[in-house]
Amino acid sequence: MTEYDPLADLYDLEYTHDYDLPFWLALAERETGPVVEWGAGTGRIAIPLAREGHDVTAVEVSGEMVARGCEKCSAVEWTVGDMREVKLGRRYGLAVCAFNSFLCLLGVEDALAFLSNAREHLEPGGLLGIEVSAFSPEELTDPPGGPTLRHDFTRELPDGRLDRFSVSGYDAASQIMQMRLFYELYDASGKLESRRAHDLEIRIVGHAELELMLRLSGFVVESVYGGFEGEPFESGCDHLIVLARNPPTD
Ligand SMILES: C[S@@+](CC[C@H](N)C(=O)[O-])C[C@H]1O[C@@H](n2cnc3c(N)ncnc32)[C@H](O)[C@@H]1O
């Protein structure tokens, strides 16, 4: 079982945002050729890209997430696979690795294996876009007395509501953030239907490390943004977006 299998039924209730879609859609319009999304989840980005007429392959390690994606949209070519090593047998004009899928790679070797595989799947001149959260120093520091339980959000659902709470801790030596997530589902009358806990780990990556890993993997870094409107990346930004090109052969 992968980390995200037990979260698959909640994923679309949990992540309802779409502020990043225009950015990825504009890139798919601008670049030529088919699109691959690495770590595609249930298709939050891959499905709208396919619905705009793009030829989209979605790679996702969780079979449960892929099963849900397939139910929603068969226009996407779904593949259950590990982005560090899966071989798709074709090359793409654009690759997307968004919304912290890159942070699921818990070591430098994992990240480099993915970048090498991603490059092998790009046409010469093809573009890779990676987007990760940019964490503030406060988010990476435990409050005095240690990590505390936070209420992350409440989602109103047609037949009830979903609440999420979390406790997280960051280890600066390994750059690993450990999160314990607590989900509570309530029915329309407000009665608690289910409660569950889930552990997730991500490895926090900063701008310079990401750029260096891309360069080491043979990419040419083209743009670095701090937001989906193309804002410059600077202190206080919530997002780090890096666009890197597989050099064209001459
Ligand atoms: C935070 S979700 C993001 C999903 C999607 N990109 C989105 O924007 O909604 C991260 C996803 O990456 C997947 N993932 C983690 N490690 C992976 C790997 N090695 N290969 C493929 N997918 C992976 C997880 O299973 C999860 O579905």
PDBQT file of the ligand as one rigid body, heavy atoms in Angstrom, charges set to zero:
ROOT
HETATM    1  C1  LIG A 301      -0.039  16.072  -2.987  1.00  0.00    +0.000 C 
HETATM    2  S1  LIG A 301      -0.468  14.888  -4.194  1.00  0.00    +0.000 S 
HETATM    3  C2  LIG A 301      -0.555  15.893  -5.664  1.00  0.00    +0.000 C 
HETATM    4  C3  LIG A 301      -1.440  15.285  -6.732  1.00  0.00    +0.000 C 
HETATM    5  C4  LIG A 301      -1.667  16.133  -7.976  1.00  0.00    +0.000 C 
HETATM    6  N1  LIG A 301      -0.429  16.506  -8.614  1.00  0.00    +0.000 N 
HETATM    7  C5  LIG A 301      -2.483  17.384  -7.692  1.00  0.00    +0.000 C 
HETATM    8  O1  LIG A 301      -2.048  18.476  -8.065  1.00  0.00    +0.000 OA
HETATM    9  O2  LIG A 301      -3.566  17.258  -7.125  1.00  0.00    +0.000 OA
HETATM   10  C6  LIG A 301       1.038  13.976  -4.439  1.00  0.00    +0.000 C 
HETATM   11  C7  LIG A 301       0.808  12.720  -5.271  1.00  0.00    +0.000 C 
HETATM   12  O3  LIG A 301       2.071  12.193  -5.686  1.00  0.00    +0.000 OA
HETATM   13  C8  LIG A 301       1.986  10.772  -5.642  1.00  0.00    +0.000 C 
HETATM   14  N2  LIG A 301       3.328  10.194  -5.561  1.00  0.00    +0.000 N 
HETATM   15  C9  LIG A 301       4.164  10.200  -4.491  1.00  0.00    +0.000 A 
HETATM   16  N3  LIG A 301       5.305   9.564  -4.777  1.00  0.00    +0.000 NA
HETATM   17  C10 LIG A 301       5.199   9.138  -6.059  1.00  0.00    +0.000 A 
HETATM   18  C11 LIG A 301       6.060   8.417  -6.942  1.00  0.00    +0.000 A 
HETATM   19  N4  LIG A 301       7.274   8.005  -6.523  1.00  0.00    +0.000 N 
HETATM   20  N5  LIG A 301       5.628   8.144  -8.190  1.00  0.00    +0.000 NA
HETATM   21  C12 LIG A 301       4.403   8.539  -8.598  1.00  0.00    +0.000 A 
HETATM   22  N6  LIG A 301       3.531   9.222  -7.811  1.00  0.00    +0.000 NA
HETATM   23  C13 LIG A 301       3.934   9.532  -6.565  1.00  0.00    +0.000 A 
HETATM   24  C14 LIG A 301       1.152  10.511  -4.398  1.00  0.00    +0.000 C 
HETATM   25  O4  LIG A 301       0.633   9.191  -4.358  1.00  0.00    +0.000 OA
HETATM   26  C15 LIG A 301       0.100  11.617  -4.510  1.00  0.00    +0.000 C 
HETATM   27  O5  LIG A 301      -1.038  11.196  -5.210  1.00  0.00    +0.000 OA
ENDROOT
TORSDOF 0
